Amino acid sequence: MERDCIDFVRRYIKCQVHGDVIRAPPTELHTMIAPWPCSMWGMDVIGTIDPPISNGHRFILVAIEYFTKWVEAESFKHVTKKVVASFLRDHIICRLGVPETLITDNAKNLNNDMVDGLCEQFKIRHRNFAIYRLQMSGAVEAANKNLKKIIRKMTEKHRDWHEKLPYALMAYRTSIRTSTGATPYSLMYGIEAVLPAEVEISSLCILMETKLEEADWLKQRYEQMSLIDEKRLMLFVMANVTKNAWPRPTTRKSIGVHLRKATKYLNEFCQCRMRPKANLLQIGKGHSLFKRCYLAAEHSFW
């Protein structure tokens, strides 16, 4: 049954249409490790998104927490210095505490007197990186990519994607991150979130909790809160191990990932001619889309 479920999900048409096509060879991984939760945040802007949505918003301001991989995001018509300062104050400082470090690129809307004054007021160290410098911006760029992929799969009309943004954030926060082995929600709050699907179809966890006595329920909650420090400590240890063990030098001429002869895959070729939409949703105009659904892929690096 588990294998059938995996095959069914991999054949889902939207996952095939919006799946990644990796052409670049693998490069050395540079992992930035935050010492504790909510201590280091990265901030970036997605946009310009054309055509604009119904309310005129064309940008998404994204912030990611480097320890738990928690993401905050909101859409705006223009990302001005006032918008960035308000986002930093309302979504990060007042909601999750004062961070130690804020990492942004050299864009003027992210580096100005209002942001610098806010950082000076709360003793936040503001660090800058060059654009597309993956050693420092990799986490926030990955968050941008994942958010766009989620919104792409959820949106039917390109002018209402802002309505799907809260659901995309929930999907991101409740999905297990490969780098941490846990969901950002569990690392932030110590328990897993109740998903909308669990309300319609009660899961085993929900059914068990409804039958617990109040004393047993309080005991279970206490145990969950006690284990959150252990989870975070294991995450810190795993991040250090990954940082030391993962890097592997490669060259631009190297062929990074290939499929062995025993690998089975499903090929489907189709012609997609779609009218231009927002760049979040654009598949391509007049392009041939070659979709591959790998059933049993074995990866090896040269």
C-alpha positions as CSV (number, residue, x, y, z in Angstrom):
1,M,0.0,0.0,0.0
2,E,2.8,2.4,0.8
3,R,4.5,1.7,-2.5
4,D,1.2,2.3,-4.3
5,C,0.8,5.6,-2.6
6,I,4.3,6.8,-3.5
7,D,3.8,5.8,-7.2
8,F,0.4,7.6,-7.2
9,V,1.9,10.8,-5.9
10,R,4.8,10.7,-8.3
11,R,2.4,10.4,-11.2
12,Y,0.3,13.4,-10.1
13,I,0.1,15.6,-13.2
14,K,0.8,19.0,-11.4
15,C,3.9,17.5,-9.7
16,Q,5.2,16.4,-13.1
17,V,4.4,19.7,-14.8
18,H,6.0,21.9,-12.1
19,G,8.8,19.5,-11.2
20,D,12.4,20.6,-11.2
21,V,14.6,20.0,-14.3
22,I,18.2,20.0,-12.9
23,R,20.8,20.9,-15.5
24,A,23.6,22.3,-13.3
25,P,26.2,19.9,-11.8
26,P,26.2,19.5,-8.0
27,T,28.4,22.0,-6.1
28,E,29.9,22.1,-2.7
29,L,27.3,22.7,0.1
30,H,27.9,25.6,2.5
31,T,25.7,25.2,5.5
32,M,25.1,28.2,7.9
33,I,24.3,27.1,11.4
34,A,22.4,29.2,13.8
35,P,23.2,28.7,17.5
36,W,19.6,28.7,18.8
37,P,16.1,29.2,17.4
38,C,15.1,32.6,16.1
39,S,18.6,34.0,16.4
40,M,19.4,34.3,12.7
41,W,17.0,35.4,9.9
42,G,17.5,35.8,6.2
43,M,15.3,38.1,4.1
44,D,14.7,38.4,0.4
45,V,12.1,39.6,-2.1
46,I,10.3,37.6,-4.8
47,G,9.2,39.7,-7.8
48,T,8.4,41.6,-9.9
49,I,5.4,39.3,-10.6
50,D,3.6,40.2,-13.9
51,P,0.8,40.7,-14.5
52,P,-0.2,41.9,-11.0
53,I,-2.9,40.2,-9.0
54,S,-6.4,41.6,-8.3
55,N,-5.3,43.8,-5.4
56,G,-2.2,45.1,-7.3
57,H,0.4,43.1,-5.3
58,R,3.5,42.2,-7.3
59,F,6.1,41.3,-4.7
60,I,6.4,38.8,-1.9
61,L,8.7,39.6,1.1
62,V,10.1,36.4,2.5
63,A,12.1,35.8,5.7
64,I,13.5,32.4,6.8
65,E,14.8,31.4,10.3
66,Y,18.1,29.5,9.8
67,F,17.7,27.1,12.8
68,T,14.2,25.7,12.5
69,K,13.6,26.8,8.8
70,W,10.5,28.6,9.8
71,V,9.3,31.0,7.0
72,E,7.3,34.2,7.2
73,A,6.0,35.9,4.0
74,E,3.6,38.5,2.9
75,S,2.6,40.0,-0.5
76,F,2.9,43.7,-1.2
77,K,2.2,46.2,-4.0
78,H,5.6,47.8,-3.5
79,V,8.5,46.7,-1.2
80,T,9.6,50.1,0.2
81,K,11.8,50.7,3.2
82,K,8.8,51.4,5.4
83,V,7.2,48.0,4.3
84,V,10.5,46.2,5.2
85,A,10.8,47.9,8.6
86,S,7.2,47.1,9.4
87,F,7.5,43.5,8.3
88,L,10.7,43.1,10.4
89,R,9.0,44.6,13.5
90,D,5.6,42.9,13.2
91,H,6.4,39.4,11.8
92,I,9.7,38.7,13.4
93,I,10.5,40.9,16.4
94,C,7.0,41.2,18.0
95,R,6.0,37.7,17.0
96,L,9.1,35.5,17.5
97,G,11.5,37.6,19.5
98,V,14.5,39.8,18.8
99,P,17.0,38.0,16.5
100,E,20.8,38.3,16.9
101,T,21.5,38.5,13.1
102,L,19.6,39.7,10.0
103,I,21.0,38.7,6.6
104,T,20.0,40.5,3.4
105,D,21.4,41.4,0.1
106,N,22.6,44.9,-0.9
107,A,19.2,46.0,-2.3
108,K,18.3,49.6,-1.3
109,N,14.9,48.6,0.1
110,L,16.5,46.2,2.5
111,N,19.4,48.5,3.4
112,N,18.2,52.0,4.5
113,D,17.9,54.3,7.4
114,M,14.6,52.8,8.8
115,V,15.9,49.2,8.8
116,D,19.3,50.3,10.2
117,G,17.5,52.3,12.9
118,L,15.3,49.4,13.9
119,C,18.4,47.1,14.0
120,E,20.3,49.6,16.1
121,Q,17.3,50.0,18.5
122,F,17.0,46.3,19.1
123,K,20.8,45.5,18.9
124,I,20.4,43.4,15.8
125,R,23.5,42.7,13.7
126,H,22.7,43.4,10.0
127,R,24.9,41.5,7.6
128,N,24.9,41.8,3.8
129,F,25.8,39.4,1.0
130,A,26.4,39.8,-2.7
131,I,23.5,38.8,-4.9
132,Y,23.3,35.1,-5.7
133,R,26.1,34.3,-3.3
134,L,24.8,30.9,-2.3
135,Q,27.1,30.4,0.6
136,M,25.0,33.0,2.5
137,S,21.7,33.3,0.6
138,G,21.2,29.6,-0.1
139,A,18.5,29.1,2.6
140,V,16.4,32.1,1.6
141,E,16.7,31.3,-2.1
142,A,15.6,27.7,-1.4
143,A,12.6,29.0,0.6
144,N,11.7,31.3,-2.3
145,K,11.9,28.4,-4.7
146,N,9.8,26.1,-2.5
147,L,7.1,28.7,-1.9
148,K,6.8,29.4,-5.6
149,K,6.5,25.6,-6.3
150,I,3.8,25.2,-3.7
151,I,1.8,28.2,-5.0
152,R,2.2,27.0,-8.6
153,K,0.5,23.7,-7.7
154,M,-2.3,25.3,-5.7
155,T,-3.3,28.1,-8.0
156,E,-5.9,27.8,-10.7
157,K,-6.2,31.5,-11.7
158,H,-3.0,33.6,-11.8
159,R,-4.7,36.7,-10.4
160,D,-5.6,35.1,-7.0
161,W,-2.4,33.5,-5.9
162,H,-2.2,35.9,-2.9
163,E,-5.2,34.0,-1.4
164,K,-3.1,30.8,-1.5
165,L,-0.1,32.3,0.2
166,P,-1.2,31.5,3.8
167,Y,-1.9,27.9,2.8
168,A,1.4,27.7,1.1
169,L,3.1,28.9,4.2
170,M,1.3,26.3,6.3
171,A,2.3,23.6,3.9
172,Y,5.9,24.6,4.1
173,R,5.9,24.9,7.9
174,T,4.3,21.4,8.3
175,S,6.5,19.6,5.8
176,I,9.6,17.7,7.0
177,R,12.8,19.6,5.9
178,T,15.6,17.3,4.6
179,S,18.3,19.4,6.4
180,T,16.6,19.1,9.8
181,G,14.7,15.8,9.6
182,A,11.7,17.5,11.2
183,T,9.0,20.1,10.4
184,P,9.6,23.8,11.2
185,Y,6.4,23.8,13.2
186,S,7.5,21.1,15.5
187,L,10.9,22.6,16.1
188,M,9.3,26.0,16.8
189,Y,6.4,24.9,19.1
190,G,7.3,21.4,20.2
191,I,4.2,19.7,18.7
192,E,2.9,19.0,15.3
193,A,0.1,21.2,13.8
194,V,-3.4,19.9,13.2
195,L,-3.8,19.9,9.4
196,P,-7.1,20.8,7.6
197,A,-7.3,17.2,6.3
198,E,-7.3,15.9,9.9
199,V,-10.5,17.8,10.6
200,E,-12.3,16.3,7.7
201,I,-10.9,12.8,8.2
202,S,-9.8,12.3,11.8
203,S,-6.3,11.0,12.1
204,L,-5.2,8.4,14.6
205,C,-3.5,11.2,16.7
206,I,-6.7,13.2,16.8
207,L,-8.8,10.2,17.8
208,M,-6.4,9.2,20.5
209,E,-6.3,12.7,22.0
210,T,-10.1,13.0,22.1
211,K,-10.2,9.9,24.3
212,L,-7.6,11.1,26.8
213,E,-8.5,12.2,30.3
214,E,-7.5,15.7,31.3
215,A,-4.7,14.4,33.6
216,D,-3.3,12.2,30.8
217,W,-3.6,15.0,28.3
218,L,-1.6,17.4,30.5
219,K,1.0,14.8,31.1
220,Q,1.4,14.2,27.3
221,R,1.7,17.9,26.7
222,Y,4.4,18.2,29.4
223,E,6.4,15.4,27.8
224,Q,6.1,17.0,24.4
225,M,7.4,20.4,25.7
226,S,10.2,18.6,27.6
227,L,11.4,16.9,24.5
228,I,11.6,20.0,22.3
229,D,15.0,20.9,23.7
230,E,16.3,17.5,22.9
231,K,15.0,17.8,19.3
232,R,16.7,21.2,18.9
233,L,20.0,19.8,20.3
234,M,19.9,16.8,17.9
235,L,19.2,19.3,15.1
236,F,22.3,21.3,16.0
237,V,24.4,18.2,16.2
238,M,23.1,16.9,12.8
239,A,23.7,20.3,11.2
240,N,27.4,20.2,12.3
241,V,27.8,16.6,11.1
242,T,26.2,17.4,7.7
243,K,28.4,20.5,7.3
244,N,31.6,18.4,7.8
245,A,30.5,15.4,5.9
246,W,28.6,16.6,2.9
247,P,31.0,18.9,0.9
248,R,32.4,17.3,-2.2
249,P,34.4,19.2,-4.8
250,T,33.0,19.1,-8.3
251,T,33.8,20.9,-11.6
252,R,31.5,22.5,-14.1
253,K,32.3,19.7,-16.6
254,S,31.3,17.0,-14.3
255,I,28.1,15.1,-14.8
256,G,26.5,15.1,-11.4
257,V,23.6,12.8,-11.3
258,H,22.8,9.9,-13.6
259,L,20.4,7.0,-13.6
260,R,21.6,3.4,-13.6
261,K,20.4,0.9,-16.1
262,A,18.2,-0.8,-13.5
263,T,16.2,2.4,-13.0
264,K,12.6,2.4,-14.2
265,Y,11.0,5.6,-15.2
266,L,7.9,6.9,-16.9
267,N,8.2,9.4,-19.8
268,E,5.4,11.5,-21.0
269,F,5.8,14.0,-23.7
270,C,3.3,16.7,-24.3
271,Q,2.9,20.1,-26.0
272,C,1.9,22.9,-23.7
273,R,0.8,26.2,-25.2
274,M,-0.5,28.5,-22.5
275,R,-1.2,32.2,-22.4
276,P,1.3,34.3,-20.4
277,K,0.6,34.4,-16.7
278,A,2.4,35.5,-13.6
279,N,6.0,34.3,-13.5
280,L,5.1,32.2,-10.5
281,L,2.7,30.1,-12.6
282,Q,4.2,30.4,-16.1
283,I,5.1,27.0,-17.5
284,G,6.1,28.4,-20.9
285,K,4.6,29.6,-24.1
286,G,5.0,27.3,-27.1
287,H,7.5,25.2,-25.3
288,S,7.7,21.4,-25.3
289,L,7.3,20.0,-21.8
290,F,9.1,16.7,-21.2
291,K,7.8,15.2,-18.0
292,R,9.6,12.4,-16.2
293,C,8.2,10.5,-13.2
294,Y,10.9,8.3,-11.7
295,L,9.7,5.3,-9.9
296,A,13.0,3.9,-8.6
297,A,15.8,6.4,-9.0
298,E,19.3,5.6,-7.8
299,H,21.5,8.6,-7.7
300,S,25.3,8.5,-7.7
301,F,27.8,11.3,-7.9
302,W,30.9,11.3,-10.0
